[in-house]
Amino acid sequence: MRRRSLFLLAVASVLFLTSCDTARYLWQAAGGQLSLLRNARPIPEVLANPGTSPEVRRKLALAQQVRQFALTELRLPDHGAFRSFVDLGRPYVVWNVFSAPEFSLELRTRCFPVVGCVAYQGFFREADARQEEQKRRANGDDVMVGGVSAYSTLGYLKDPVLSSMFTNSDAWLVRTIIHELSHPALYVAGDTVFSESYATTVENEGMKRWLERYGTPELAAQDAVERQRNEQWQALSLGGRRQLAELYAQSLPEAQKRQRKATILDDLQSRATALRREWFGPEASPAARQNNASLGAVAAYADLVPDFETLLARVQGDIPNFIQEAEKCARKPKDERVACLQGK
């Protein structure tokens, strides 16, 4: 209860210091989070319920096994997460809204308590996210709305397992549990790339060890396919980013930039659709059209993974020691953190 009270106090205090729009946003965030807490049920209670489906039972058992593995074998700190379950009755827990100016790949940021400045706003109702999307589009921005299956409150609350986490593969679930459990140990407010690259490094190392200890050929193959597809999608998207960045750096009339931008995005959509049909067959639906917001979001999650992997190798794969050393780097000025990770 103490963590919950502190969370609400933080939200309530900020409401008196912000605009009406920000206040409304924070109230919906607090209300959505409290709804999750109210509806959470202890996992043993869910498993004892005869109405629980076999697939939910299987996924819950896997989630609990991965949680225990992360705490005992990876030695991540226990903040009480993933001991309860919420059936959301919807495909995503939140919808994130990203936006960027018409001729820029720099995402617009919003600043909030605890997490600092972030490049998105999360809404518990899709209708609210769509309303925000329309407002930003009316201001001339490129906008993307993306559904989110899981997130971390950074240890401030005891995050439940969500039904939205069961709509993807077992390999995805293993990775997600490890990724989200790593966040409370290290999160740098205002530095999404550092924070997410750290968590992705723990996720990758954790998945490698999970497959060595508990993996089946089917799970290993599933994870390999998903990693390959993610790498292909990243390469395609980052290529589009580079083309647009070069265009935006040129001194051209806006009309000419707009036309060239449309040509680049048309080509990107065509290649993305071809990739989807390579994965899922010729009947796969066309890829969604990319824009500055969607491409701006691509780079935020893995840019520093090679540098964190260098640090992990330097501490011989010891996760607690890795976290301690990463914390030291996090305390340095932002422009010195990469060199610190590299041991310079």
C-alpha positions in Angstrom: 0.0 0.0 0.0 2.8 2.4 0.7 4.2 2.3 -2.8 0.6 2.8 -4.2 0.1 5.8 -1.9 3.4 7.4 -2.9 2.4 7.0 -6.6 -0.9 8.7 -6.1 0.6 11.5 -4.0 3.1 12.1 -6.8 0.4 12.3 -9.4 -1.9 14.5 -7.2 0.9 17.0 -6.4 1.7 17.4 -10.1 -1.9 18.2 -11.0 -1.7 21.5 -9.2 1.4 22.5 -11.2 0.4 21.6 -14.7 -1.9 22.7 -17.5 -5.5 21.3 -17.8 -4.4 19.0 -20.6 -1.6 17.6 -18.6 -3.8 17.2 -15.5 -6.4 15.2 -17.6 -3.6 13.1 -19.0 -2.2 12.3 -15.6 -5.7 11.5 -14.1 -6.4 9.0 -16.9 -2.9 7.4 -16.3 -3.6 7.2 -12.5 -7.1 5.9 -13.1 -6.0 3.2 -15.6 -3.2 2.0 -13.3 -5.5 1.8 -10.3 -8.0 -0.2 -12.4 -5.3 -2.7 -13.1 -4.5 -3.0 -9.4 -8.1 -3.4 -8.4 -8.7 -6.1 -11.0 -5.5 -8.0 -10.3 -5.9 -11.5 -8.8 -3.2 -13.7 -7.2 -2.0 -16.2 -9.7 -2.7 -19.2 -7.4 -6.3 -18.0 -7.2 -6.6 -17.8 -11.0 -5.1 -21.3 -11.4 -7.6 -22.7 -8.8 -10.5 -21.3 -10.7 -12.1 -24.1 -12.8 -13.2 -21.4 -15.4 -9.6 -20.6 -16.2 -8.8 -21.8 -19.7 -6.0 -24.4 -20.3 -4.0 -21.9 -22.5 -4.1 -19.2 -19.8 -3.0 -21.8 -17.2 -0.1 -22.8 -19.5 1.0 -19.2 -20.1 0.7 -18.3 -16.4 2.9 -21.4 -15.5 5.5 -20.3 -18.1 5.4 -16.7 -16.8 6.0 -17.9 -13.2 8.8 -20.1 -14.2 10.5 -17.3 -16.1 10.0 -14.9 -13.2 11.7 -17.4 -10.8 14.5 -17.9 -13.3 15.1 -14.1 -13.6 15.2 -13.7 -9.8 17.3 -16.8 -8.9 19.6 -17.4 -11.9 19.9 -13.9 -13.4 19.7 -12.5 -9.8 17.5 -9.6 -10.8 16.1 -7.8 -7.7 12.6 -8.8 -6.6 10.1 -5.9 -6.6 7.0 -8.1 -6.3 6.1 -7.9 -10.0 4.2 -10.7 -11.9 2.6 -12.4 -8.9 -0.9 -11.5 -10.0 -2.9 -11.6 -13.2 -5.3 -9.2 -14.9 -7.7 -10.3 -17.7 -7.9 -7.0 -19.6 -10.6 -8.0 -22.1 -8.8 -5.9 -24.8 -5.7 -6.5 -27.0 -3.4 -3.9 -25.4 -2.9 -2.5 -22.0 -2.1 1.0 -23.3 -1.8 2.8 -26.6 1.3 5.0 -27.0 1.2 8.2 -29.1 4.4 9.3 -30.8 4.8 12.5 -33.0 7.4 14.4 -34.9 7.4 17.6 -37.0 6.7 17.2 -40.7 10.4 17.5 -41.7 12.2 16.1 -38.7 12.8 12.6 -37.2 13.2 14.1 -33.7 10.3 12.8 -31.6 8.4 15.4 -29.5 8.9 14.8 -25.8 6.7 15.2 -22.8 8.1 15.5 -19.3 6.5 13.8 -16.2 7.3 12.9 -12.7 9.5 9.8 -12.0 10.2 8.9 -15.6 11.4 12.3 -16.7 11.1 13.3 -20.4 9.8 10.6 -22.7 9.0 10.6 -26.5 5.4 9.3 -26.1 2.2 9.5 -24.2 0.4 6.4 -23.1 -3.4 6.1 -22.9 -5.4 3.3 -21.3 -8.3 3.9 -23.7 -7.7 3.7 -27.4 -10.3 6.4 -28.0 -8.3 8.8 -25.9 -5.1 7.9 -27.9 -6.9 8.5 -31.2 -8.2 11.9 -29.9 -4.6 12.9 -29.1 -3.5 11.6 -32.5 -6.1 13.8 -34.3 -5.0 16.9 -32.2 -1.4 16.4 -33.1 -2.2 15.8 -36.8 -4.2 19.0 -36.8 -1.0 20.8 -35.7 0.9 19.4 -38.7 2.8 16.6 -37.1 3.4 13.1 -38.3 1.8 10.8 -35.7 1.9 7.1 -34.8 -0.3 5.2 -32.4 1.0 1.9 -31.2 -0.6 -0.7 -28.9 1.5 -1.9 -26.0 1.2 -5.4 -24.5 3.3 -4.9 -21.3 5.1 -2.1 -19.4 6.9 -1.6 -16.1 6.1 0.9 -13.4 9.9 0.7 -12.5 9.2 -1.1 -9.1 6.8 1.6 -7.8 3.9 -0.8 -8.1 3.6 -4.6 -8.2 3.0 -5.0 -11.9 0.6 -7.9 -12.8 0.9 -10.4 -15.6 -1.5 -9.1 -18.3 -3.7 -11.1 -20.7 -2.3 -8.9 -23.5 1.1 -10.6 -22.8 -0.4 -13.9 -23.9 -1.4 -12.9 -27.5 2.2 -13.4 -28.7 4.6 -16.3 -28.8 6.1 -18.2 -25.9 9.5 -16.8 -26.9 8.2 -13.3 -26.8 6.7 -13.9 -23.3 10.0 -15.2 -22.0 11.8 -12.1 -23.3 9.2 -9.7 -22.1 9.2 -11.0 -18.5 13.0 -10.7 -18.3 13.0 -7.3 -20.0 10.4 -5.8 -17.7 11.9 -7.3 -14.5 15.2 -5.6 -15.4 13.8 -2.1 -15.5 13.4 -1.4 -11.8 17.0 -2.2 -11.2 18.2 0.6 -13.6 16.2 3.3 -15.3 17.7 6.7 -16.2 15.0 9.4 -16.4 15.2 11.3 -19.7 17.5 8.8 -21.4 15.3 6.3 -23.2 18.1 4.9 -25.4 20.3 4.1 -22.4 17.5 2.6 -20.3 16.0 0.5 -23.1 19.4 -0.7 -24.4 20.3 -1.9 -20.9 17.0 -3.8 -20.6 17.4 -5.3 -24.1 20.9 -6.5 -23.2 19.6 -8.2 -20.0 16.7 -9.7 -22.1 19.1 -11.1 -24.7 21.4 -12.6 -22.2 18.5 -14.0 -20.2 17.0 -15.6 -23.3 20.3 -17.1 -24.2 20.6 -18.7 -20.7 16.9 -19.7 -20.7 17.3 -21.6 -23.9 20.5 -23.3 -22.6 18.7 -24.4 -19.4 15.0 -24.9 -20.4 14.8 -24.4 -24.1 13.3 -26.8 -26.6 14.1 -27.0 -30.3 10.7 -25.5 -31.1 11.2 -22.5 -28.7 14.8 -21.9 -30.0 13.5 -22.0 -33.6 10.6 -19.6 -32.7 13.0 -17.2 -31.1 15.4 -17.3 -34.0 12.7 -16.6 -36.5 11.4 -13.6 -34.5 14.9 -12.2 -34.0 15.6 -12.5 -37.7 12.3 -10.7 -38.6 13.0 -8.0 -36.1 16.5 -7.4 -37.5 15.0 -7.3 -41.1 12.4 -4.8 -40.0 15.0 -2.7 -38.1 17.3 -2.6 -41.1 14.5 -1.6 -43.5 13.2 1.1 -41.1 16.7 2.5 -40.4 17.4 2.7 -44.1 14.3 4.8 -44.5 15.4 7.0 -41.6 18.7 7.6 -43.2 17.1 8.6 -46.5 14.8 11.0 -44.8 17.5 12.5 -42.6 19.6 13.2 -45.7 16.5 14.9 -47.3 15.7 17.0 -44.3 19.3 18.3 -44.1 19.1 19.8 -47.5 18.1 23.4 -48.2 15.1 22.8 -50.4 11.7 24.4 -50.8 9.1 22.8 -48.5 7.0 21.6 -51.5 9.9 19.8 -53.0 10.8 18.2 -49.6 7.2 17.1 -49.2 7.2 15.5 -52.6 10.5 13.7 -52.1 9.4 12.6 -48.6 6.3 11.0 -50.1 8.4 9.1 -52.7 10.7 7.7 -50.0 7.7 6.6 -47.9 5.9 5.1 -50.9 9.0 3.0 -51.6 9.5 2.1 -48.0 5.9 0.9 -47.7 6.3 -1.2 -50.9 9.4 -2.9 -49.5 7.8 -3.4 -46.1 4.7 -5.0 -47.7 7.0 -7.3 -49.7 8.8 -8.3 -46.5 5.5 -9.1 -44.7 4.4 -11.3 -47.6 7.8 -13.1 -47.5 7.1 -13.8 -43.8 3.4 -14.6 -43.8 2.5 -15.5 -47.4 1.2 -13.7 -50.5 -2.2 -13.0 -48.9 -0.7 -10.9 -46.0 -2.1 -7.5 -45.6 -0.1 -4.5 -46.8 2.3 -2.9 -44.3 1.2 0.2 -42.5 2.5 3.4 -44.0 5.6 4.7 -42.1 6.2 8.4 -41.2 8.6 10.5 -39.1 7.0 9.4 -35.9 7.1 5.6 -36.5 10.7 5.9 -37.9 11.7 8.1 -35.1 10.6 5.5 -32.6 12.6 2.7 -34.2 16.0 3.8 -33.0 15.2 4.3 -29.4 15.4 0.8 -28.1 18.7 -0.8 -29.1 21.3 1.7 -30.2 23.6 1.1 -27.2 23.1 -2.7 -27.0 26.6 -3.3 -28.4 28.1 -1.0 -25.7 26.2 -2.7 -22.9 27.3 -6.1 -24.3 30.9 -4.9 -24.0 30.3 -4.1 -20.4 28.6 -7.5 -19.8 31.6 -9.3 -21.2 34.0 -7.2 -19.1 32.2 -8.5 -15.9 32.2 -12.1 -17.2 28.4 -12.1 -17.5 27.7 -11.4 -13.9 24.3 -9.6 -14.0 24.4 -8.0 -10.5 27.9 -6.7 -11.2 26.8 -5.6 -14.7 24.0 -3.6 -13.2 26.3 -1.9 -10.6 28.7 -0.9 -13.3 25.9 0.4 -15.6 24.6 2.4 -12.6 28.1 4.1 -12.4 27.9 5.0 -16.0 24.3 6.3 -15.6 25.5 8.8 -13.0 27.9 10.4 -15.5 26.9 13.2 -17.8 24.9 11.9 -20.8 27.7 12.6 -23.3 30.1 10.4 -21.2 28.0 7.4 -20.7 28.9 5.5 -23.9 32.6 5.8 -23.2 32.0 4.6 -19.7 30.2 1.5 -21.0 33.2 0.8 -23.3 35.6 1.0 -20.3 37.2 4.2 -21.4 
